[in-house]
Structures are given as C-alpha cells and as structure tokens.
Amino acid sequence: METTFKILLVVLAFGFMEFMAWFTHKYVMHGFMWFFHRDHHIRDGRKIEWNDVFAIIFAFPSILLIYLGVVTPDGYLLSIGIGIMLYGAAYFMFHDVYVHQRIPILKNFSNRYLRATVKAHLDHHNPNAEYNFGFLVAPMKYYKEEFGKKKKV
C-alpha cells in the first residue's frame, strides 16, 4: 500500500507541476521576470537563451526534495522530487527538443495530441499573445480542432 501511495505522489507531483508551470509562465515569466523570458519569444536559432535560467530555478526544488528524501530517508519527499523531475524531463523533451528543435531530434514524430499542443504553444509565441500559458496541456479548443479532423491514412 505504501508503494502505491508513493507512486500516486509521483503522479500527483507531475500533474501539479503543469499547474505550477502555467502559473509561473503567466504571472512570473510574462510578469516581473519578463526580462529573462523575452528572448525565448524571439526565435533566432540560438541554442542558449536567458530564459534557460528558469530551468535552473525549477530544478532546485526537485534536487532538494530528492536529496532530502535520500539522506533522511523519506520516501514521500523522494517521490515528490521524482515527480517534479519527471515533469521537468517531459517539459524539456516536449518544449525544447520537440517544439523548438533546440536539439534536432524527434522531427518526424507526430500525433494528434502533439499537433494540438504544439499549435497552442506556437500561437502563444504570436506577437502580443497573452494566452496559452500551459506546456503539456493546451486549451481544449486545440484538441477539439485536431481530433475533429479526419484521421490521415
């Protein structure tokens, strides 16, 4: 039962991070820390951006929780830290690798979920766009649009 609860904590931490990413993206990155995030909206092919500072900031709670979970030992802290870490890995693979191709792999991989979520993210990059702040979950209209199309054979 305890193992099941720890797995549930990993899943819940992962899910909560999508909310935290949305909240931070909307109110911090597009708010008082816009000066770090601005260069991310200027797609000029750079591999390193000031926006990457956020990856370091967001990694800190995960590293701390994993560390404390191992040295104390506390499986609950460890589970939450792992959930946050897995979200960070998923975010990196989706956002930096797949959407923006900062590492040119996964170019030909696509499905309806990915197309809808990528479209929402790219719409967010339109000049003066103040919507679509999520990363792995987009507004429902994008999924309805993509899943409403006839499936390609």
Order of alpha helices (4+ residues) and beta strands (2+ residues): alpha-alpha-alpha-alpha-alpha-alpha
